[in-house]
Amino acid sequence: MRVDHLSIPDVVLITPRRFSDARGFFSEAYNRRDLANAGIEVEFVQDNESLSRRRGTLRGIHFQKPPFAQDKLVRCVAGSILDVAVDLRRSSPTFGRYVSAVLSAEHGAQLFVPVGFGHAFLTLEDNCRVLYKTSEHYAPDHEAGVRWDDPEIGIDWGLEASHVILSDKDRDLPVLRELVELF
């Protein structure tokens, strides 16, 4: 397993080893001991899966409010996505900044998104499947988010806004400055 800290070091790109032969490959997608050895000691309690049929589908920027805030371990098992984490910790020197990584089924890298970050992804191909582990169960009364196109955050999605496919719920999220301090 290779561990790379991104420009916001709390967000970690994890690349499990793959063993390939003529049949395909084998990989340990999750190994609690290896993550703990890399400094990520999280107990995951739920696995989620999403299918996005069309390229340009954007999901996020989502998070859960305390006391149900979630760490996430995200991977793409079909297609590819631009995965994004936004620092929502007001006391952090990187508050309001984001990091991103392309995750694909082909390469198998995963993104660890800790509590205190919003999470979003944009599909780069049709028929993308994303799996992610969370450290807290889904709590609908504590879900929240930030607008995907907030100019204060300034995420470069690499796609014209008119080509982005959003849910009504995601389209109506508040901007960063409207959030109360949560983390």
trRosetta pair geometry for C-beta under 8 A, 3 or more apart (Angstrom, degrees):
i j d omega theta_ij theta_ji phi_ij phi_ji
1 14 6.3 -11 -173 -170 107 93
1 15 6.9 157 -159 81 56 49
1 16 5.3 -26 -105 -113 85 51
1 17 6.1 -88 -57 -18 46 83
1 28 7.8 -68 -63 76 108 108
1 31 7.0 -139 -46 46 143 123
1 34 4.9 98 17 169 151 139
1 38 7.2 -91 114 -48 126 137
2 14 7.3 157 82 -158 53 44
2 15 4.4 -5 55 57 101 103
2 17 7.9 109 -16 -65 80 71
3 12 5.9 -17 -164 -174 92 119
3 13 7.6 145 -160 80 42 54
3 14 5.7 -8 -106 -107 70 73
3 15 8.0 -155 -67 25 31 70
3 38 4.5 163 -76 -143 159 133
4 12 7.0 146 75 -163 44 66
4 13 4.4 -18 65 63 100 104
4 14 7.9 -165 27 -72 69 32
4 15 7.5 33 -1 -5 106 104
5 9 4.3 10 179 -141 129 74
5 11 7.6 112 -157 76 62 51
5 12 5.7 -38 -100 -106 58 77
5 13 7.9 -166 -79 22 11 77
6 9 7.1 -171 61 -95 51 29
6 11 4.9 -30 39 89 122 100
6 12 7.1 -157 -4 -96 85 25
6 13 6.1 93 -54 -19 98 101
6 99 4.2 102 133 -172 144 152
6 101 7.0 -118 -88 -50 134 113
7 97 8.0 -92 107 145 111 133
7 99 5.6 175 47 -100 87 114
8 11 5.1 49 85 16 98 109
8 85 7.2 -134 68 98 135 113
8 87 5.7 -155 -142 -55 154 123
8 94 4.8 161 -112 144 108 166
8 97 6.3 163 -66 98 124 113
8 98 7.9 -82 -8 -168 139 16
8 99 4.9 -137 23 -27 102 126
9 12 7.9 25 175 -74 51 79
10 87 7.9 102 52 -104 125 105
10 114 5.1 -76 160 24 109 138
10 116 7.7 -13 127 72 157 122
10 117 7.5 -178 104 -44 118 128
11 85 4.6 171 -111 68 142 153
11 99 5.1 174 75 58 149 138
11 111 6.8 -4 -178 -173 97 97
11 112 6.7 174 -156 84 48 68
11 113 6.1 8 -123 -107 95 57
11 114 7.0 -128 -81 8 58 89
11 117 6.7 102 -78 -96 109 166
12 38 7.3 130 -180 144 157 126
12 40 6.6 -121 42 -64 154 131
12 111 7.4 153 81 -158 47 50
12 112 4.2 3 56 47 95 117
13 101 5.3 149 -98 -99 122 166
13 109 5.7 -3 -176 -178 97 123
13 110 7.5 151 -160 77 50 43
13 111 5.9 -25 -103 -102 63 69
13 112 7.9 -142 -66 18 19 79
14 35 7.4 -15 -117 -103 154 89
14 38 7.4 121 -108 104 110 172
14 73 7.6 -19 35 -149 139 103
14 109 6.8 149 79 -163 43 69
14 110 4.7 -24 66 65 98 95
14 111 7.5 175 20 -88 81 18
14 112 6.0 65 -16 -25 117 104
15 107 7.3 -54 -131 155 111 95
15 108 6.6 94 -152 96 72 88
15 109 4.6 -36 -92 -103 84 82
15 110 7.5 172 -82 19 36 70
16 27 4.9 104 114 180 123 111
16 28 5.6 -148 -161 74 130 65
16 29 6.0 -124 -5 -112 166 30
16 31 7.6 127 -119 3 113 107
16 108 5.9 -85 53 146 92 121
16 110 7.2 42 -16 -1 96 114
17 27 6.6 -178 90 -130 47 84
17 28 7.3 29 53 31 83 91
18 25 4.5 -4 -177 -175 109 136
18 26 7.1 150 -158 72 61 39
18 27 4.5 -35 -101 -77 71 112
18 108 6.0 137 -58 21 124 162
19 25 6.2 144 73 -159 43 74
19 26 4.8 -17 59 58 101 92
19 27 7.1 171 16 -73 70 58
20 24 7.0 -96 -138 142 75 30
20 25 4.3 -33 -92 -94 75 91
21 24 7.5 4 61 48 63 33
21 25 7.7 143 17 -92 57 46
27 108 5.9 -81 -176 -156 177 154
28 31 4.8 32 145 -47 133 113
28 34 7.6 115 107 6 135 147
29 75 6.7 -118 -162 27 109 171
29 108 7.7 -121 -110 -162 80 105
29 110 7.7 107 -170 -53 77 139
30 35 7.8 -16 -161 -29 70 128
30 44 7.9 -69 -158 30 144 151
30 73 7.2 100 -108 119 108 151
30 133 7.0 87 -106 -34 144 149
31 34 4.0 50 94 15 115 114
31 35 6.6 161 86 -13 61 84
32 35 5.8 -60 -150 39 31 110
32 36 6.2 31 154 -20 67 107
33 36 5.7 -55 -147 36 30 111
33 37 6.4 32 153 -19 64 105
34 37 5.6 -53 -149 36 32 113
34 38 6.5 25 152 -13 64 107
35 38 5.6 -62 -151 42 34 108
35 40 4.2 -68 175 77 94 107
35 41 7.4 155 119 -80 92 37
35 42 7.2 -65 138 34 138 87
35 112 7.9 140 -143 -88 115 142
36 39 7.7 84 -174 -47 31 8
36 40 6.8 -98 -79 73 31 54
36 41 4.9 58 -120 -93 84 82
40 112 5.7 -80 -121 -146 149 162
42 71 4.8 -98 -136 81 149 156
42 73 7.7 168 79 -39 140 113
42 135 5.0 -84 -176 -91 110 128
43 135 6.3 97 74 -141 55 88
44 47 7.6 59 152 -67 123 71
44 71 7.7 -102 -90 85 78 102
44 73 6.7 -62 -85 18 139 120
44 133 3.9 -10 -152 168 147 122
44 134 6.5 115 -149 69 85 24
44 135 5.7 -75 -102 -86 50 57
45 134 6.7 -51 55 93 76 73
45 135 6.4 71 8 -165 93 29
45 136 6.6 27 44 -115 127 14
45 137 5.9 -69 111 -56 126 74
46 133 7.1 147 82 -158 48 55
46 134 4.8 -15 64 54 100 100
46 136 7.6 -26 14 100 119 28
46 137 5.4 118 -43 -110 137 57
46 138 6.7 -156 154 -21 171 81
47 131 6.5 -8 -174 -171 100 98
47 132 7.4 165 -153 88 57 32
47 133 5.5 -30 -98 -97 69 68
47 134 7.9 180 -85 14 23 75
48 131 7.1 159 84 -155 50 50
48 132 5.3 -15 59 62 96 80
48 133 7.8 173 18 -87 75 20
48 134 6.6 40 -8 -15 113 113
48 138 7.8 101 -81 -59 125 117
49 129 6.6 -8 -169 -171 98 95
49 130 7.1 161 -152 84 49 50
49 131 5.2 -15 -100 -101 79 73
50 59 6.6 5 154 -50 169 171
50 129 7.1 170 85 -149 47 50
50 130 5.0 -4 54 55 94 97
51 127 7.2 -20 -167 -152 95 57
51 128 7.3 160 -153 84 47 47
51 129 5.3 -16 -99 -98 74 78
52 57 3.8 -160 -168 71 128 150
52 59 7.1 -131 -75 -29 131 117
52 123 4.5 -152 97 -48 138 146
52 127 7.6 179 84 -121 54 12
52 128 4.8 -6 55 58 99 96
52 130 7.5 26 -2 -2 105 107
53 57 7.4 96 48 -41 52 145
53 126 6.4 -7 164 -164 50 83
53 127 6.0 10 -137 -79 47 58
54 57 5.5 116 72 -43 75 104
54 123 7.1 129 98 79 42 140
54 126 5.8 -21 -124 -117 35 80
54 165 5.8 74 83 -7 121 162
55 123 5.5 -135 -128 113 40 99
55 124 6.4 -9 -141 158 96 19
55 125 5.4 -45 -91 -154 102 12
55 126 5.2 -57 -32 -56 85 60
56 122 7.0 -17 -142 -172 31 96
56 123 6.5 -42 19 68 21 88
56 159 5.9 169 -122 -168 90 155
56 163 5.1 -99 -139 146 145 87
56 164 5.7 -144 176 -113 92 36
56 165 5.2 96 111 -1 90 94
57 122 7.2 163 82 -152 43 52
57 123 4.6 28 47 15 88 121
57 128 7.4 -159 52 42 118 118
57 165 4.5 -40 -100 73 61 115
58 120 6.6 12 -177 178 89 113
58 121 7.4 -169 -144 97 54 38
58 122 4.8 -14 -99 -100 83 81
58 123 7.8 -131 -66 9 42 72
58 148 5.5 66 149 -136 140 162
58 157 7.2 -26 -98 -140 132 143
58 164 5.0 -5 -5 -166 129 108
58 165 6.7 155 13 66 72 55
58 166 5.6 -22 64 -86 101 81
58 170 7.0 -177 106 140 91 154
59 62 7.2 -30 151 -10 81 123
59 120 6.3 180 93 -151 52 67
59 121 5.8 2 54 54 93 76
59 167 7.7 45 -114 -3 70 110
59 170 6.9 -131 -140 -79 39 152
60 84 7.1 179 95 66 152 104
60 118 6.7 130 -175 159 109 96
60 119 5.7 -113 -119 109 138 51
60 120 2.4 -158 86 -103 143 81
60 121 6.4 93 -2 8 130 49
60 145 6.6 -170 -167 -143 50 121
60 148 6.3 106 94 -91 71 98
60 170 6.8 49 59 -131 15 125
61 84 7.2 -70 -105 99 99 115
61 86 5.6 6 -157 15 143 136
61 118 4.0 46 162 149 106 129
61 119 6.7 149 -157 66 65 22
61 120 4.2 -64 -93 -43 62 121
61 145 5.4 145 84 -165 59 89
61 146 4.4 -27 76 61 125 85
61 147 7.2 12 24 77 106 14
61 148 5.8 157 -22 -88 87 59
61 153 7.9 -15 -39 103 164 179
61 173 7.1 -177 49 120 77 165
62 118 6.4 143 63 -161 21 82
62 119 5.7 -38 64 63 76 78
62 120 6.8 126 8 -78 73 70
62 143 6.8 -24 -160 -165 103 98
62 144 7.5 140 -154 83 57 41
62 145 4.7 -37 -99 -94 51 107
63 69 6.9 -1 171 -136 100 82
63 70 7.3 -166 -157 43 65 89
63 88 6.5 -108 0 14 168 157
63 117 6.9 -180 -96 98 128 38
63 118 4.7 -93 -32 -104 115 62
63 119 6.6 119 -74 10 75 80
63 143 7.8 155 89 -153 35 56
63 144 5.8 -27 71 70 79 87
63 145 6.7 146 21 -92 68 53
64 68 4.7 -75 151 109 129 91
64 69 5.4 -179 88 -108 84 35
64 70 5.1 69 30 -6 118 99
64 136 6.4 -127 78 81 151 133
64 138 7.8 -160 -81 -138 140 45
64 139 5.8 94 -153 50 132 100
64 142 4.8 52 -168 118 90 104
64 143 5.6 -44 -101 -96 74 52
64 144 7.0 124 -122 20 25 82
65 68 6.8 43 75 53 53 84
65 69 6.6 -49 166 -70 14 82
65 142 4.5 -131 51 -168 85 87
65 143 7.7 -134 2 -64 84 6
65 144 5.4 64 -42 -5 100 129
65 182 5.4 -102 -132 -148 88 132
66 69 4.8 -20 -76 -23 64 111
66 142 7.8 -141 65 -160 14 130
66 182 6.3 164 9 179 96 86
66 183 7.2 142 -28 -88 116 66
67 142 7.9 -92 48 -119 47 155
68 136 4.9 160 -168 155 66 147
68 137 7.4 -65 -151 66 112 64
68 139 3.9 -24 170 20 170 149
68 142 4.4 114 52 79 125 162
69 115 4.3 79 134 -143 121 107
69 116 7.1 42 -177 -44 145 51
69 136 6.6 112 79 3 29 149
69 182 7.8 144 -82 150 124 112
69 183 7.1 106 -114 -93 156 105
70 115 6.6 164 76 -92 18 79
70 134 4.3 -25 -160 -161 131 105
70 135 5.4 157 -151 46 63 77
70 136 4.6 -120 -88 37 81 97
71 112 7.2 -7 179 -172 102 86
71 113 6.9 164 -164 88 54 56
71 114 5.2 -20 -117 -131 93 49
71 115 5.5 -55 -62 -35 72 77
71 134 7.0 149 74 -155 51 51
71 135 4.0 45 40 -6 93 131
72 111 7.9 17 106 100 95 84
72 112 7.4 165 88 -154 53 42
72 113 4.4 -2 58 57 99 104
72 119 5.7 -7 40 -64 154 164
72 132 5.1 6 -171 173 103 126
72 133 6.8 152 -155 77 51 53
72 134 5.6 -17 -98 -98 74 71
72 135 7.7 -112 -61 -2 39 84
73 110 5.8 21 178 163 84 129
73 111 7.5 174 -152 84 44 43
73 112 5.4 -12 -104 -102 76 71
73 113 7.8 -168 -74 23 30 71
73 132 6.2 166 78 -156 46 73
73 133 4.4 3 49 48 102 104
74 83 5.7 161 105 -142 140 143
74 103 6.7 -140 120 -27 96 172
74 110 6.2 160 77 -164 45 77
74 111 4.8 -14 57 57 103 90
74 112 7.9 -178 18 -78 74 24
74 113 6.5 30 -7 -3 116 113
74 119 7.1 165 -48 -165 145 136
74 121 7.3 -179 176 -53 148 136
74 130 6.5 -8 -166 -175 95 109
74 131 7.7 158 -152 88 48 46
74 132 4.2 -16 -102 -101 67 115
75 103 6.2 -151 -143 -180 44 134
75 108 7.1 0 -155 -163 122 51
75 109 7.5 -174 -122 102 87 36
75 110 4.2 -43 -75 -102 97 93
75 111 7.8 167 -73 17 52 65
75 130 7.2 165 88 -155 38 64
75 131 5.5 -13 65 64 88 89
75 132 7.0 158 19 -84 59 63
76 79 6.3 -92 175 80 119 71
76 80 6.0 97 127 -123 159 34
76 81 5.0 179 -84 12 138 104
76 83 7.6 -144 -38 -49 111 119
76 103 4.2 139 1 119 112 100
76 104 5.6 -37 83 -113 130 18
76 105 5.7 -97 120 -49 85 65
76 128 6.3 -41 -151 -167 111 102
76 129 7.1 126 -164 81 61 53
76 130 5.4 -35 -103 -101 65 75
76 131 8.0 164 -99 22 18 70
77 105 5.4 61 180 -105 25 99
77 129 5.0 -48 66 95 90 107
77 130 7.3 156 14 -107 79 22
77 131 5.5 36 -15 -2 123 112
78 105 5.2 35 -95 -58 22 145
78 127 6.1 -63 135 135 122 87
78 128 6.0 175 94 -143 77 34
78 129 3.9 54 31 22 107 101
79 104 7.1 -107 126 -139 36 74
79 105 6.3 76 31 -7 28 113
79 123 6.4 5 137 -157 145 98
79 124 7.0 164 164 63 99 75
79 125 4.0 -157 -149 69 104 116
79 126 7.1 -149 -105 78 134 33
79 127 5.8 166 -51 91 127 63
79 128 3.5 -99 72 -97 144 75
79 129 6.9 127 22 16 102 59
80 102 6.0 11 179 -179 113 99
80 103 6.8 173 -152 89 65 45
80 104 3.7 -16 -103 -101 98 94
80 105 7.1 -108 -67 9 65 72
80 106 7.3 -24 -72 16 109 102
80 123 7.8 117 84 -162 48 58
80 124 4.5 -38 94 58 95 122
80 125 5.5 78 35 0 79 112
80 128 6.9 -93 44 -112 24 118
81 102 7.2 168 85 -151 40 57
81 103 5.4 -8 59 58 90 91
81 104 7.6 175 20 -78 57 54
81 121 4.3 16 171 179 133 121
81 122 6.3 149 -162 72 78 42
81 123 5.5 -46 -102 -103 84 46
81 124 6.0 -175 -101 -1 24 92
81 128 5.7 111 -61 -174 97 150
81 130 6.3 16 -21 -82 155 121
82 100 5.7 6 178 -177 91 125
82 101 7.8 165 -155 84 54 27
82 102 5.8 -35 -99 -96 60 69
82 121 6.4 163 79 -155 50 67
82 122 4.6 -2 50 53 103 99
82 124 6.2 103 -25 -54 83 109
82 157 6.7 151 82 -149 151 62
82 158 6.8 155 -60 28 160 122
83 100 6.4 158 81 -154 48 69
83 101 5.5 -19 60 64 99 76
83 102 7.4 145 13 -114 82 17
83 103 5.0 33 -15 -3 128 117
83 111 4.8 -173 119 6 145 152
83 119 7.7 -18 -172 -163 87 90
83 120 7.8 164 -156 90 46 46
83 121 4.7 -20 -104 -101 61 105
84 98 5.5 3 -172 -178 100 128
84 99 7.4 166 -149 85 57 41
84 100 4.6 -21 -97 -98 75 95
84 119 7.1 148 85 -156 61 45
84 120 4.8 -14 63 65 109 88
84 121 6.6 172 16 -85 78 47
84 122 7.7 42 -11 -4 116 91
84 155 5.9 26 -146 -138 155 137
85 98 6.4 161 83 -153 44 75
85 99 5.5 -7 57 57 94 86
85 100 7.6 177 20 -81 64 48
85 111 6.9 -164 -34 160 119 129
85 113 4.5 -169 -103 -121 124 104
85 117 4.5 3 -173 171 100 139
85 118 7.1 152 -158 76 49 49
85 119 5.8 -14 -103 -100 70 70
86 96 7.3 -14 -176 -152 98 26
86 97 7.4 -180 -148 96 63 29
86 98 4.5 -33 -96 -93 71 97
86 117 6.1 145 67 -165 42 76
86 118 4.2 -11 56 54 106 101
86 119 7.8 -152 20 -64 78 28
86 120 7.5 29 -11 7 109 105
86 146 6.6 -94 85 57 155 143
86 153 5.8 -22 -131 -140 131 135
86 155 7.6 -73 -79 -66 114 120
86 176 8.0 -123 160 -93 137 119
87 92 5.3 -110 171 92 128 149
87 94 4.6 94 17 110 169 93
87 95 5.5 -120 116 -109 108 30
87 96 6.6 -40 75 15 89 24
87 97 5.5 16 27 56 117 72
87 98 7.2 -156 3 -83 74 43
87 116 7.0 3 -152 135 64 95
87 117 5.9 -39 -96 -105 41 84
88 95 7.3 47 -153 -143 14 77
88 116 5.8 -163 63 175 81 55
88 117 6.1 155 11 -115 91 25
88 118 5.4 91 -41 -25 125 90
88 146 7.4 -170 -94 -30 119 138
88 176 7.8 -148 -117 -136 83 96
88 179 7.1 -58 -156 120 111 163
88 182 6.6 -5 139 58 119 111
88 183 5.6 92 103 24 88 131
89 92 3.9 76 88 -18 107 119
89 95 6.0 -117 80 -93 56 88
89 116 4.2 13 -58 -174 106 123
89 117 7.8 -33 -20 -63 93 60
89 183 4.4 -80 -100 109 70 115
90 95 5.5 56 -128 -121 29 147
90 181 4.9 -50 -5 -124 149 103
90 183 7.0 149 4 71 75 71
91 95 7.4 127 44 -58 18 127
92 95 4.7 139 67 -54 86 78
92 116 7.4 116 -36 160 139 132
94 97 4.5 -79 -176 43 83 125
96 152 6.0 -70 -160 141 125 101
96 153 5.9 -138 -174 -96 74 69
96 176 5.8 84 -116 178 95 160
97 153 7.7 154 -116 -146 18 71
98 153 5.9 58 -26 -178 120 104
98 155 5.5 -7 52 -92 162 94
100 155 7.4 107 -54 -150 133 100
101 109 6.8 -98 149 119 132 136
101 111 5.6 165 50 -83 126 120
102 124 7.1 10 -139 -22 105 156
103 107 7.7 -135 -156 69 44 105
103 109 5.6 -127 -120 81 76 87
103 110 6.9 59 -130 -107 128 31
103 111 6.2 -100 -62 -17 131 103
103 121 7.8 -50 37 -130 117 133
103 130 7.9 81 94 -120 132 98
104 107 4.9 69 63 21 99 93
104 108 7.7 -38 84 -22 62 33
104 109 7.6 44 34 32 64 89
105 108 7.3 27 -171 -70 30 59
105 129 7.9 53 -72 56 121 90
113 117 5.1 -126 -176 85 91 133
113 119 4.9 77 149 -88 169 118
114 117 5.9 89 66 4 60 116
115 135 7.4 -73 -54 58 102 135
115 183 7.0 173 145 -125 83 126
116 183 3.9 142 -119 -177 84 154
118 145 6.6 104 -144 -142 121 59
118 146 5.3 -59 -100 22 170 114
120 148 6.0 150 -150 -112 161 94
120 155 7.8 -9 68 -133 137 174
121 130 6.4 138 67 -95 159 161
122 157 5.4 112 -46 -156 163 103
122 158 7.8 168 93 51 151 94
122 159 6.7 -170 -180 13 147 137
122 164 7.4 -67 -127 -126 114 98
123 126 7.6 77 146 -97 131 19
123 128 4.2 -163 -130 13 112 144
124 128 7.5 94 38 -74 60 140
125 128 5.9 124 69 -63 81 98
134 137 7.5 132 99 -92 121 19
134 138 7.5 88 69 -59 160 67
136 139 6.9 -37 142 -11 116 113
138 143 7.7 2 -165 -65 81 115
139 142 4.1 18 105 31 115 114
139 143 7.0 174 85 -40 62 74
140 143 5.7 -34 -145 -1 39 116
144 179 7.6 102 160 -124 134 110
144 182 7.7 -169 61 -78 158 164
145 170 6.8 -72 129 -122 161 67
145 173 4.2 -71 100 -126 104 139
145 174 7.9 142 90 36 62 68
146 150 5.9 -40 161 -22 102 144
146 153 7.1 102 136 -35 135 147
146 173 5.8 120 171 144 7 128
146 174 6.7 -53 -122 82 55 66
146 175 6.8 50 -161 -152 85 26
146 176 5.4 32 -145 -76 133 67
146 179 6.7 -45 -88 -46 102 132
147 150 4.6 124 74 -53 97 87
147 173 4.7 179 -69 84 57 96
147 174 6.7 -114 -26 108 95 19
147 175 5.3 -31 23 -87 121 61
148 155 7.0 -77 179 52 63 138
148 157 7.5 38 163 -67 107 139
148 164 7.3 -179 109 174 148 155
148 166 7.0 -145 15 -104 145 128
148 170 6.4 33 -25 166 117 109
148 173 7.6 94 -18 48 68 130
149 155 7.6 -106 -107 49 37 98
149 161 6.2 37 -101 -111 148 119
150 153 4.5 64 83 14 106 105
150 154 7.8 -71 99 -31 67 42
150 155 7.9 62 52 3 75 96
150 175 4.5 138 -121 -139 109 85
150 176 5.3 108 171 -13 157 94
151 154 6.1 35 -169 -76 45 74
152 175 6.5 101 17 174 119 112
152 176 5.1 -117 80 43 133 127
152 177 6.4 126 -28 -32 166 99
153 176 6.0 135 -46 -37 100 136
157 164 7.0 15 131 -87 160 124
159 163 5.2 -114 174 81 103 117
159 164 6.0 122 111 -68 123 85
160 163 4.8 81 67 6 87 106
160 164 7.7 -144 97 -21 48 83
161 164 5.7 -45 -155 11 42 118
166 170 4.7 -128 -169 83 101 116
166 171 4.8 119 119 -60 135 90
167 170 4.7 92 55 8 84 99
167 171 6.9 -145 92 -8 45 88
168 171 5.5 -56 -148 35 33 116
168 172 6.4 18 159 -10 66 113
169 172 6.3 -72 -153 41 25 101
169 173 7.5 49 149 -53 60 86
170 173 5.9 -22 -158 -18 41 115
174 178 3.9 -109 175 81 128 134
174 179 6.4 155 96 -58 127 72
175 178 5.4 94 60 4 67 106
176 179 6.0 -49 -163 11 40 114
179 182 6.8 -61 167 -11 112 111
